[in-house]
């Protein structure tokens, strides 16, 4: 089965060959040149000005930096050339989001404009709308923002109260309502606005130009982090919007919002990586320079543990983000080859892998929070000072677990999607789940595994991890039936198991592919990172599974499942201390995160 044939969520029920996946070390020279251009922009325009950007006391500073990014072509990476973009691949867009992750507040400005601000028009706009607006957005002449959230409509976006009333002559809609937490609102020229027409059940989307009138704003929000990104409440008061500026069809707004957020989630997954690598390098350098008891603190085992674990989790996150990104790209290419329109193919490709998009968003944002927290701990008291770079990184990171849908919402969405696809017959989850159920009452296999072959044992462990999900998820679906989505704690337990399966498998496949290209000796640290992560993943899976099993089983049934859990989570003890020290020693010697693929 070719890599392009895999379905979203199918990683749970089929084995993937390492040669089928994309790893970031395979980016082309052209892609690396684009990444370097983005890095050069950050080094020249962002890094020297971070304090000024966060201060927000110079109203023209960020808009001017924004325009420079547009002139360099950084806003049109995946936009077709006939609309002023560069027409590059989906995974190239992931790579640019990755690099821009180092840019602090500006990464939010960039992401809001290139993602939720531009993509609704690219994917849902008429040809006239695309020709009119996309060249302005890709060149940075105009800035865009996305107006969905309202005071009483956050995760439940479709409950928004903003109204659009058709004028008597039928020429325009009058939009009235309040939007909040709108990134880029302070200097945006274009607003993607969601409103309901009459008594419609679902939202409709509109393209609104600032010059249409009837738009006012509150002052800039005072935020915990990303202080240099514009965030305002926006008020529409009979804002006149020409009927031709309706985006897609009436009541299609909620679908637009969901699909654009899928893209935002996987891009956010990549968008934390630049920040992770920067914090790790800064922490390593500081640990080398900071002396206590007459030696560098980087020589202490506790510090080595932190540095190594930060690197391990970042490596795993890279692995799953770019695996998902390439799967999406392959699906898009297949759909285009079958004759589907380019924009529709991109939407369908992302929609197919919505489960992986949610996994990427959750895992990546939580790894970023872990990295900045441990980075601050390495800095100690100095890290708590605003004079140290880690203080800003710590504050800026926290938003990643909230926007593009909170991690809690995403956890429940991914499991819900998986179960719905199973019910529709799109994924054969129930067949494998029944097989696992039968296996619970059968005699365990005592077949020996040839552990002399790299990752033979780990592959067997991953197969068993998948059985854990099928066992617990299958029983939960059987017992709870249509009430399963009301049992949010169980849904989140299942999500945690699913996330760890995808993460550990992605890192193992990446390492296996690297070994096939470079040899085991050259990949010793990558092998160590994979082994350490797997050792931690098994504990997380066991904890989540136990909590779920206790929630909906009792008596003998519970005992059987716990025995199955024990059988499916056997893993030889790993000397994680020595492996982490090996990884940390490489980092300390080089004074940075040395595993960057660029």
C-alpha positions in Angstrom: 0.0 0.0 0.0 1.5 3.3 -1.0 1.9 6.1 1.4 -0.7 8.2 -0.5 -3.3 5.5 0.1 -3.4 5.8 3.9 -6.5 7.4 5.4 -6.7 9.8 8.3 -6.7 7.9 11.6 -5.7 4.6 9.8 -2.4 4.6 11.6 -4.3 3.0 14.5 -5.1 -0.2 12.5 -2.3 -0.6 10.0 1.4 -0.9 10.2 3.4 1.9 8.5 6.7 1.3 6.8 9.4 3.8 7.6 10.0 4.4 3.9 6.4 5.5 3.5 6.7 8.6 5.7 8.3 12.0 5.1 11.0 13.1 7.6 12.2 16.7 7.8 15.7 15.7 6.9 14.3 15.2 3.3 13.4 18.8 2.7 14.9 19.9 -0.7 17.5 22.6 -1.1 14.9 25.0 -2.4 12.8 24.4 0.7 15.8 24.9 2.9 16.6 28.2 1.1 13.1 29.4 1.8 13.6 28.5 5.5 16.9 30.3 5.6 15.2 33.4 4.0 12.6 33.3 6.8 15.4 32.9 9.4 17.3 35.8 8.0 14.1 37.9 8.2 13.7 37.0 11.9 17.4 37.7 12.7 17.3 41.1 11.1 13.7 42.4 11.8 12.4 40.5 14.8 15.2 39.5 17.2 16.7 43.0 17.5 13.3 44.5 18.1 11.5 42.1 20.4 11.2 44.5 23.3 10.0 47.3 21.0 7.4 44.9 19.4 6.1 43.8 22.8 6.0 47.4 24.1 3.5 48.3 21.4 4.3 52.0 21.9 5.3 52.5 18.2 2.1 52.1 16.2 3.9 51.8 12.9 6.6 49.3 14.0 4.7 45.9 13.5 2.8 47.1 10.4 6.2 48.1 8.8 7.8 44.8 9.7 4.6 43.1 8.4 5.0 44.8 5.0 8.7 43.8 4.8 7.7 40.2 5.3 5.2 40.5 2.5 7.8 42.0 0.2 10.0 39.0 0.8 7.2 36.7 -0.3 6.7 35.1 3.2 2.9 35.5 3.1 2.3 33.6 -0.1 4.3 30.4 0.3 1.4 28.0 -0.5 -0.8 30.5 -2.5 -0.8 29.8 -6.3 1.4 32.0 -8.4 -1.5 33.4 -10.4 -2.7 35.0 -7.2 0.7 36.5 -6.3 2.0 33.6 -4.2 4.9 31.2 -4.7 2.7 28.1 -5.2 4.8 25.8 -2.9 3.7 22.6 -1.2 1.7 22.2 2.0 4.7 20.8 3.9 6.7 23.9 2.8 4.1 26.0 4.5 4.5 23.8 7.6 8.3 24.5 7.4 7.8 28.2 7.2 5.4 28.1 10.2 8.1 26.1 12.0 10.8 28.7 11.5 8.5 31.6 12.3 7.8 29.9 15.6 11.0 31.6 16.9 9.4 35.1 16.2 7.4 35.3 19.4 4.5 37.8 19.1 5.1 38.1 15.4 4.5 34.4 14.8 0.9 35.0 15.9 0.7 38.0 13.5 2.1 35.9 10.7 -0.1 32.8 11.5 -3.3 34.8 11.7 -2.7 36.5 8.4 -1.4 33.6 6.3 -3.8 31.1 7.9 -7.2 32.1 9.1 -7.0 35.5 7.4 -6.1 34.4 3.9 -7.1 30.7 3.5 -10.9 31.2 3.6 -10.6 33.3 0.5 -8.2 31.0 -1.2 -10.3 27.9 -0.5 -13.8 29.2 -0.6 -13.7 32.4 -2.6 -15.1 33.0 -6.1 -12.5 33.6 -8.8 -13.4 37.3 -8.7 -12.8 37.4 -4.9 -9.5 35.6 -5.3 -8.2 37.9 -8.0 -9.2 41.0 -6.1 -8.0 40.1 -2.6 -5.3 37.4 -2.7 -2.6 39.5 -4.4 -3.1 42.2 -1.8 -2.7 39.7 1.1 0.2 37.7 -0.3 2.3 40.8 -0.9 1.5 42.3 2.6 -0.1 45.4 1.1 -3.2 44.4 3.1 -3.4 42.6 6.5 -6.1 40.2 7.3 -7.9 39.0 10.4 -10.6 36.5 11.3 -13.7 37.4 13.2 -15.3 34.3 14.6 -15.2 34.3 18.5 -17.8 36.3 20.4 -18.2 36.9 24.2 -20.7 34.0 24.4 -19.4 31.9 21.5 -16.0 30.5 21.9 -15.6 26.8 21.3 -19.3 26.7 20.5 -18.7 29.1 17.6 -22.0 28.3 15.8 -23.9 30.0 18.7 -22.7 33.4 17.6 -25.2 36.3 17.7 -23.7 38.6 15.0 -26.4 39.3 12.5 -26.4 40.1 8.8 -29.6 41.7 7.4 -30.2 42.1 3.7 -30.9 45.7 2.6 -34.2 46.6 1.0 -32.7 46.9 -2.4 -30.9 43.6 -2.1 -27.5 45.1 -2.8 -25.8 44.6 0.5 -26.0 43.0 4.0 -25.8 45.1 7.2 -23.6 43.3 9.7 -24.1 44.0 13.4 -22.4 42.3 16.3 -19.4 42.0 18.6 -16.2 39.9 18.1 -13.4 39.4 20.5 -9.8 38.1 20.7 -9.3 39.2 17.1 -5.6 38.9 16.2 -4.3 41.6 13.8 -7.5 43.7 14.2 -5.6 46.8 15.1 -4.0 47.2 11.6 -6.1 44.9 9.5 -7.5 46.0 6.1 -9.7 43.0 5.6 -11.9 41.0 8.0 -13.3 37.5 7.5 -16.6 37.9 9.5 -19.0 35.2 10.5 -22.7 36.1 11.1 -26.2 34.6 10.8 -28.7 35.7 8.3 -32.3 36.0 9.7 -33.0 32.8 11.7 -30.5 30.6 10.0 -29.2 27.7 12.1 -25.6 28.1 10.7 -23.2 30.9 10.2 -22.5 32.6 6.9 -19.0 34.1 6.1 -18.3 37.5 4.6 -15.3 39.3 3.3 -15.4 42.8 4.9 -13.1 45.7 4.0 -12.2 48.1 6.7 -13.3 51.0 4.5 -16.9 49.7 4.3 -17.5 51.6 7.6 -19.5 50.8 10.7 -16.5 49.2 12.3 -15.1 50.3 15.7 -12.7 48.7 18.2 -11.8 48.6 21.8 -8.2 49.4 22.9 -5.6 46.7 22.6 -6.1 43.8 25.0 -3.5 43.6 27.8 -2.4 40.0 27.6 -0.3 37.5 29.5 1.9 36.8 26.5 2.3 37.6 22.8 2.1 41.2 23.9 3.3 42.5 20.6 0.5 41.0 18.5 -2.6 43.2 18.0 -5.6 41.7 19.8 -8.8 43.7 19.9 -12.6 43.5 20.3 -14.3 44.5 17.0 -17.8 46.0 16.8 -19.8 46.0 13.7 -22.7 48.4 13.6 -24.8 48.2 10.4 -21.5 47.6 8.5 -22.6 47.5 4.8 -21.2 44.5 3.0 -21.9 44.0 -0.7 -23.8 40.8 -1.5 -20.9 39.7 -3.8 -18.7 39.7 -0.7 -20.5 36.7 0.8 -17.9 33.9 1.1 -19.1 30.6 -0.3 -22.8 29.9 0.2 -25.3 31.0 2.8 -24.9 29.0 6.0 -21.6 27.5 4.9 -19.7 29.6 7.4 -19.5 27.0 10.1 -18.1 24.5 7.7 -15.5 27.1 6.6 -14.6 27.7 10.2 -14.1 24.0 11.0 -12.0 23.3 7.9 -9.8 26.4 8.3 -9.3 25.5 11.9 -8.1 22.0 10.9 -5.4 23.7 8.8 -4.6 26.1 11.7 -4.2 23.2 14.1 -1.6 21.3 12.1 0.2 24.6 11.2 0.2 25.5 14.9 1.8 22.1 15.5 4.7 23.1 13.3 4.6 26.6 14.5 5.9 25.8 18.0 9.1 24.1 16.7 11.2 27.1 16.1 10.4 28.4 19.6 11.3 25.0 21.1 14.7 24.8 19.4 15.6 28.3 20.3 14.7 27.8 24.0 16.7 24.6 24.1 19.7 26.2 22.6 19.5 29.2 25.0 19.1 26.9 27.9 22.1 24.8 26.9 24.3 27.8 26.4 23.2 29.2 29.8 23.9 25.9 31.5 27.4 25.8 30.1 28.1 29.4 31.2 26.5 29.3 34.6 28.9 28.2 37.4 27.9 26.7 40.7 30.1 24.9 43.2 33.0 25.7 40.9 31.7 23.9 37.8 29.2 24.6 35.0 25.7 23.5 35.9 25.5 21.6 32.6 27.7 18.9 34.3 25.0 18.1 36.8 22.8 15.1 36.1 19.6 16.9 37.0 20.3 19.6 34.4 21.3 16.9 31.8 18.0 15.2 32.4 16.1 18.5 31.6 18.1 19.4 28.5 17.8 15.9 27.0 14.1 15.6 27.7 13.5 19.0 26.1 15.3 17.8 23.0 13.6 14.4 23.0 10.1 15.8 23.1 10.9 18.4 20.4 12.4 15.6 18.1 9.2 13.6 18.6 7.0 16.6 17.8 9.0 17.3 14.6 8.5 13.7 13.6 4.7 13.6 14.0 4.1 17.2 12.6 5.9 16.6 9.3 4.6 13.0 9.0 1.0 14.5 9.2 1.9 17.4 6.9 3.2 15.1 4.1 0.2 12.8 4.5 -2.0 15.8 3.8 0.1 16.8 0.9 0.0 13.4 -0.7 -3.8 13.2 -0.4 -4.1 16.7 -2.0 -1.9 15.5 -4.9 -3.9 12.4 -5.3 -7.2 14.3 -5.4 -5.8 16.8 -7.9 -4.6 13.9 -10.1 -8.1 12.5 -10.0 -9.4 15.8 -11.5 -10.5 17.7 -8.4 -10.2 21.5 -8.3 -7.1 22.6 -6.5 -8.8 24.5 -3.7 -11.3 21.7 -3.0 -8.5 19.1 -3.0 -6.6 21.1 -0.4 -9.7 21.2 1.8 -10.5 17.6 1.4 -6.9 16.6 2.0 -6.8 18.4 5.3 -10.3 17.2 6.3 -9.2 13.6 5.7 -6.4 14.0 8.3 -8.4 16.1 10.8 -7.5 13.6 13.5 -3.8 14.0 12.9 -4.2 17.8 12.8 -5.7 17.7 16.3 -3.0 15.4 17.5 -0.3 17.7 16.1 -1.9 20.8 17.8 -2.2 19.2 21.2 1.1 17.4 21.4 3.1 20.3 20.0 1.6 23.0 22.2 2.1 20.8 25.3 5.7 20.1 24.4 6.3 23.8 23.9 4.9 24.5 27.4 7.1 21.7 28.8 10.2 23.1 27.0 9.7 26.7 28.2 8.9 25.6 31.8 12.1 23.4 32.0 14.1 26.1 30.2 13.1 28.6 32.9 14.0 26.1 35.5 17.5 25.7 34.0 17.9 29.5 34.1 16.8 29.5 37.8 16.2 32.9 39.3 17.6 34.6 36.3 14.9 33.0 34.2 12.3 34.8 36.2 13.8 38.2 35.2 12.5 40.0 32.2 16.1 40.6 31.3 16.4 37.0 30.3 14.9 35.7 27.0 13.2 32.8 28.7 10.7 35.0 30.5 9.1 36.2 27.3 9.1 32.7 25.8 7.4 31.3 28.9 4.6 33.8 28.7 4.2 33.6 24.9 4.0 29.8 24.9 0.8 29.6 27.0 -1.6 30.7 24.3 -0.8 27.7 22.1 -2.9 25.4 24.2 -5.9 27.7 23.9 -6.2 29.1 20.4 -7.2 27.0 17.3 -9.5 25.2 19.8 -8.5 24.4 23.3 -6.6 21.2 23.8 -9.6 19.8 25.7 -11.9 20.4 22.8 -9.4 19.0 20.4 -9.0 15.8 22.5 -12.8 15.2 22.4 -13.1 16.1 18.7 -10.4 13.6 17.6 -11.9 10.7 19.4 -15.4 11.7 18.3 -14.2 11.9 14.6 -12.6 8.4 14.9 -15.7 6.8 16.3 -17.9 8.5 13.7 -15.7 7.3 10.9 -15.9 3.8 12.3 -19.7 4.0 12.5 -19.8 5.1 8.8 -17.6 2.3 7.7 -14.8 4.6 6.6 -12.4 3.1 9.1 -12.6 -0.6 10.2 -12.0 0.0 13.9 -14.6 -2.4 15.2 -13.2 -5.5 13.4 -9.7 -5.0 15.0 -11.4 -4.2 18.3 -13.3 -7.4 18.2 -10.1 -9.3 17.4 -8.4 -7.7 20.5 -11.4 -8.6 22.6 -11.0 -12.3 21.6 -7.3 -12.1 22.3 -8.0 -11.1 25.9 -9.5 -14.6 26.6 -6.9 -16.5 24.5 -3.6 -18.0 25.6 -0.8 -15.4 25.2 1.7 -15.9 22.5 5.2 -16.7 23.7 6.9 -16.2 20.3 10.4 -14.8 20.7 11.3 -11.6 19.0 14.7 -11.1 17.4 15.9 -8.1 19.3 19.2 -8.0 17.5 17.3 -6.2 14.6 16.9 -2.5 15.4 13.3 -1.6 16.5 11.9 -5.2 16.2 10.9 -5.1 19.8 9.7 -1.5 19.7 7.4 -2.3 16.7 5.8 -5.1 18.7 5.3 -2.7 21.6 3.6 -0.2 19.3 1.3 -2.9 17.9 0.3 -3.6 21.5 -0.2 0.1 22.3 -2.7 0.1 19.4 -4.4 -2.9 21.0 -4.8 -0.9 24.2 -6.7 1.8 22.4 -8.9 -0.8 20.6 -9.5 -2.7 23.8 -10.5 0.4 25.9 -12.1 2.4 23.1 -14.1 -0.6 21.8 -15.4 -1.5 25.3 -16.2 2.2 26.0 -18.2 2.5 22.8 -20.0 -0.8 23.6 -20.9 0.1 27.2 -21.5 3.9 26.8 -22.9 3.8 23.2 -24.4 7.1 22.1 -23.6 8.7 25.5 -19.9 8.3 25.1 -19.4 11.9 24.0 -21.0 13.0 27.3 -18.3 11.2 29.2 -15.7 13.8 28.5 -13.1 12.4 30.9 -13.2 9.0 29.2 -12.9 10.8 25.8 -9.8 12.6 26.9 -8.3 9.4 28.3 -8.8 7.8 24.9 -7.3 10.8 23.2 -4.2 10.7 25.4 -3.6 7.1 24.4 -4.1 7.9 20.7 -1.7 10.9 20.9 1.0 8.8 22.4 0.6 6.0 19.8 1.0 8.5 17.0 3.9 10.3 18.6 5.9 7.2 19.5 5.3 5.6 16.2 6.2 8.7 14.3 9.5 9.1 16.1 10.4 5.5 15.7 9.7 5.6 11.9 11.7 8.8 11.5 14.7 7.3 13.3 14.4 4.0 11.4 14.5 5.9 8.1 17.4 8.0 9.3 19.3 4.8 10.2 18.6 3.4 6.7 20.2 6.5 5.2 23.1 7.2 7.7 23.7 4.0 9.6 23.3 3.1 13.3 26.4 4.7 14.6 25.6 8.1 13.1 22.1 7.9 14.5 23.0 6.8 18.1 21.4 9.9 19.7 18.2 9.6 17.5 17.9 5.9 18.6 18.3 7.0 22.2 15.7 9.7 21.9 13.2 7.2 20.5 13.9 4.7 23.2 13.6 7.2 26.0 10.3 8.6 24.6 8.8 5.1 24.3 9.7 4.3 27.9 7.7 7.4 29.0 4.9 6.8 26.6 4.1 3.4 28.1 3.5 5.0 31.5 1.2 7.7 30.1 -0.8 5.0 28.2 -1.2 2.8 31.2 -2.3 5.7 33.4 -4.9 6.9 30.9 -6.2 3.4 30.2 -6.6 2.6 33.9 -8.5 5.8 34.5 -10.9 5.0 31.6 -11.3 1.4 32.5 -12.3 2.3 36.1 -14.9 4.7 34.8 -17.1 2.2 32.9 -16.3 -1.4 34.1 -16.6 -3.4 37.3 -15.9 -6.8 38.7 -14.6 -9.6 36.5 -14.9 -7.5 33.3 -12.6 -4.9 34.8 -10.1 -7.6 35.9 -9.9 -9.0 32.4 -9.3 -5.6 30.9 -6.6 -4.8 33.5 -4.9 -8.1 32.7 -5.1 -7.2 29.0 -3.6 -3.8 29.7 -0.7 -5.4 31.6 -0.1 -7.8 28.7 -0.2 -5.1 26.0 2.1 -2.7 27.8 5.1 -4.9 28.5 8.3 -3.2 27.8 11.9 -4.2 28.7 13.4 -1.8 31.3 15.4 1.0 29.6 18.3 2.8 31.2 16.9 6.2 30.5 19.4 7.9 32.7 22.3 6.8 30.6 20.5 7.5 27.3 19.6 11.0 28.4 23.1 11.8 29.5 24.3 10.6 26.1 22.0 13.0 24.4 22.7 15.9 26.8 26.5 15.4 26.4 26.1 16.0 22.6 24.1 19.1 23.3 26.5 20.4 25.9 29.5 19.9 23.7 27.9 21.8 20.8 26.2 24.4 23.0 22.9 24.1 21.2 20.0 21.9 20.0 22.2 19.9 17.5 19.5 17.8 15.9 18.0 20.5 13.6 17.4 19.2 10.1 17.9 22.5 8.3 
